[in-house]
Structures are given as C-alpha cells and as structure tokens.
Amino acid sequence: MIDPIARLAAEAARRGGEAIRAVADRPRAITHKGFRDDVTDADYAAQEAIFATLRGHHPDWPIVSEEQAGDLSAWTPPAGLWWVVDPLDGTSNFSHKIPHYCVSVAALQGETIIAGAIYDPVRDHLFAAAHSQGATFNGAPVRVSPQTDPADAILDSGLARGREQRRYSLALYQALATDCRTVRSLGSAALALAYVAAGWVDGYFHLTLSPWDCAAGVLLIREAGGTVTLPDGGAWSLRQGGLLASNGLIHDALVNISRAALAGVNGAGA
C-alpha cells in the first residue's frame, strides 16, 4: 500500500512542477533576495500550487517554504506533522534557461523525515520515498550505485553562497575531484541527492544547504540504501548546513578526504 502522506508529497511536487512549466516559456521576472540569491515568478507560482494542494487536505498543517521562511536557527519544529518545501530548487538555472531544476516537498513528524518527493518538470522525473518503505523513480524501486572505488566515483556538488564559505567549498571540491573520477556541479542540490538515490551519481557534497534543499533528498538516499552525514562524518540533522551523501560503500573514503581538506583550510587560516 502506498503511504498516503508520500502520495500527497508526490502530488504536491507535481502540481508545483506544472506551475513552473506554465510560465517556463515566458520572460523571467527575477528579483534578488540577497547575495547570490534570486527568486522568480515561477518560485511563487509553484509555492502557491504546492500550498493549495497540501492545505486542501489539511488547512492547519504547518508549512516551511524557502520563499517565506525566516531565520530558522532558533525555530523549534512542531511536534506533529509538518512540511518543508522548495518550490523551485535550481532557480539560477531556471532564470538563465538552463533546463535543470526541480520541486522538492518533504513531510516530517517532529524532526523525522517521513515522506519526500522531488519532481523534475523538464523531464517528467518523479523521485519519491516513504520512511521504511523504500525509494522510487517514476514508480519503480531504485537503489544507490554499487560503486566501491572512490577513484571511479562520479560526484556532484555545489558552491557555498558566501565568499568566506567558498574557501572551504573550493578546498573540498579540489580534494575530492583529485581523488575521484570527476565532480559535476549541475546546480540543483535536490536533484543531485535524487540522482545519488537512483544510482546515477555516487555522491554529493555541499557546505551550506537549508532544510528545504535537502529534506526530501536525504530520505530518498537513506531509503535507497545510501548514507548521509556531515562532511567530517558527524551526524547530519536538518539544522546542519553541511552535507555529504553517498552510496555508503565509498562513504568512509570520502569522509577521510573531506576531513583532511577542511582541516587544511582551518590550518591555513590560523
């Protein structure tokens, strides 16, 4: 039986993707929220469609969305069910007409991610997962890759937004790119995590993610048999900005590379 919350997450993600498709061929209306942080009319259109879908089922569910979230550093998640939403992950790609972006929707019970969906409206790709029920791609079960050799691993990554944080991002990128087959930077954290879950890439790393960027993707990877930690191997949580995800088989090796790289930046800056 398909979990009804997971089914609703997938429905909301699809509705958001349809709203993006409806405006994708129009001129972009872009505003700037902050440094290297844009928002478009498509972000708001997708958010409206997602909210309408979720609140059509339960009008009182709390929803945290990138386009209306404030400072979450001191925020306490509700004890019951709530949602975290990225209406358009990959806004920079979308605003420059690069066809690689998605919608991410996750349901949580307290701080436990119980369902998630990531929808790519360009390719009609739907990745979905429910806690303890596995992960799927367009309805078919998926597993992480069987790659065991970091030297043959394909990774994806993203740069931190802040200037100082990019020193760490670039050090980590250089170290992992040196020891792995290659590192891509495709421009959507949520899709990158979905690709790890599907076994299309072997790992992903980023130092400054928000809950809406990664909640659904983390569940997908865990349900597909992969591993998610902080880049130094510490326990990951929604309140942590850094993330290292992999198929699990190469995870210890990636953590060792990451630790050395980040320690080197700290040492250089001392």
N, C-alpha and C positions, 0 to 999 in steps of 0.2 A: 504493500500500500504506500503511495506517495504521501509523504508528510505534508499536511495542509499548509503549514507555515512556509515550507520550502516551495510549495506550489505557488503560494501567494508572492513570495520573493521573486520567483521567475516571472510571474505575470506582471508585477510592478516594473521589473527591469525591462521587459519587452515593451510595456507602454511608454516608458521613458525613451527607449530607443526609437520607437515610432515617432515620438515628438521631435527627436533630433533629425530623423530622416525628412520630416515635413518641412524643415527650414534649412536643410543642408545645402540646397542649391541657391539660396538667397545670398545677397551680400551680407557679410558678417557684421554684426553690431557688437563691438568689443569695448569693454571698459576695464579699467585697471583697479584691482582691489589692493594691490601692494607691489612690492619689489618682485619682479618676475612672476606675477600672479594675476592672470587675466580671467575675465568672465564674459560669456557671450549670451545673446538672447536664447541660444539653444540650451544653455545650462538651466535657465529659468523655466523654459518650456518643458524640459524633461522633469525638473523638480515638481512642477505643478501636476504633471501626469502621474508621477510616482505617488505623490501625496494623496491625490484623488483616489488612486487605486487602493492604497493601504487604508485610508480613513473611510473609504466606502465599506470596508469590512469591520472596522472598529474605530470610531471617531476619536477615541481618547488615547490611542497609542502614542507614546512619546516618539518623536522622530528627530534625529540629529542629522542635518544635511550640511554639506560643505558650504552651500550658498546662504545658509542662515545661522551657522554655528558661530558662537562667540569663543571666548577663551575657555577651553576645556580643562585647563591644568588643575583647577580646584573643583571641577564638576564631579558629582557623585552619580553614577548610573542608577537608574530606577531599579528597584528590587524585582519588578515584574518584567514582562516582555516589552522590548523597545526596539527601534530600528535605527540603523546608521546607513546613510545614503550618499553616494557620489553621483549626481545626475549626469555628469559628463567628465569622465576621467580621461585626460589627454586633450584638455582644452587648447593648449598651444598647437597641437597637431590639427585639431578641428579648425581653429582660427586661421591657419595657414593652408587649409585644404589638403592636409596630409591625411589619407584615409586610414587612420589607426587610432581609435578611441572607443570608449565603451561606457556603459552604465553599470554601476555596482550597488547592490542592495543586500543588506545583511540584517538578520533578526538576532537579537540577543536576549538572554534571560539573565539579568544581572550583568556580570562580566563574561558569561559563557556564550560563545557564538553558536547558535543552534541551527541556523539556515543561512544560505547565501546564494546569490545569483549574479553572474557577470554576463552582460549581453553586448555583443559587438553588432551594431546595426548596419555596418557596411557589408559584412559577410554573412549576416544572419547566424552568428555563432552564439549559442547559449551554453554557458558553463553553470552547473548548479550542484549544490551539496546540502545534505542534512546531517546533523550530528549523529554519528554511529550508523549512518545509512549509505555511506559512500559518496563518490562524486561522479558526475556525468557530463558528457559533451553532446549536445543535441539529443539527449535521451539515452545515449549509450554509455555504459560504465567506462571510466578512464582510470589509469594508474600512472604514477610518475615513471620516469625513464629508468632503464636498467643500467645506466652508465656507472661504472665503478672506478674509472680512471680520470682524475681531475684534469690530466693533460689533454684529454679528448672531450672535455665538457664544454658545452655552449652555455654561456650565462647571459643574462640581461641585467641592466642596471639603470639607475637614474641619478642625476646630479642633485646634490642638496641645493636649496634655493639661495641661502645666504652666502656671502663671499667667504667669510671665515670657515664656515662649514664645508665649503667646496675644497679646501685644502685637504680635509680628511677624505672626502669623496674621491678626489683625484689620486690620493695615495693608495686608497683601497682598490680603485679601478686599475691602477698601474700594476699593483702586486698580483691581483687575480688575473688580469689579462696576460701577464708574463707567464704565469704557470698553467693557464687553461688554453683550450683551443682558440677561443675568441670570446669577446664580450660585446654584446649589442647594447644599444640604448634606443629603444623603439618609441619611448615617450608616453607609455601608459603603464603605471605600476599595477593596476588591477588586471589588465590583460597579461602582463608579464607573469603574474602569480598564477593566473589561469593556465598559461602555457606550461608552467612548471607542473601543475597538477595533471595536465593532459600528456605530459612526457615529451612535449615539443622542444623545450629547453630544459637544461639540467639544474639551473639555479638562478637566483635573483638576489640582488643586494641593493640596499638604499639606506641612507642615514637619517633622512628627515621625512617620514611619512606620517600622515594623520589617520585616525581610525577609519574614516570613510574611504581612504585609499586602499586599505588592506584587509578589512574585517572579512569580507566575503572570500577574498583570495586565500587568506590564512586557513579558513575552514576547508576550502577546496583542496589545498595541498595536504592538510592533515588527513582528510578523508580519502585522498588518493594514495596515501602511504608515504608521504614526504615529511620533512622536518622543517620547523620554523623556530629560529632563536634570534637573539640579538647578534650583531656581527662578531662580538667577542665570545659567543657561545652561551651567554647568560639567558635566563628565561625571558621570553617575549611576553608582552602584555599590550593591551590597547593604548596604554598611557606612554609606551615607549616609542620614540620616533624611528629608531634604527631597526633594521630587519635583515636577516639572512635566511633565505629559503632554498631548499634543495630537495633532490630525490631521496635524501637521507644517506645514501651509500657513499657519497663524496663529502658529506657534511663536515666530518671531523677535519678533513684536509683543508676545506675552505675556511673553517674557523681558525685553524692554525695560521694560515696565510693572513687572514684578516687581523688577528691579534698582533702579529708582528708588524704589519703595515701601520696600524693605528698607534701602536707603541712608538714606532719610529717618528711619526708626526709629533707626538707629545714630547719625545726626546729632543727633536729639532727645535721645538718652540720653547723649551725650558730655558 
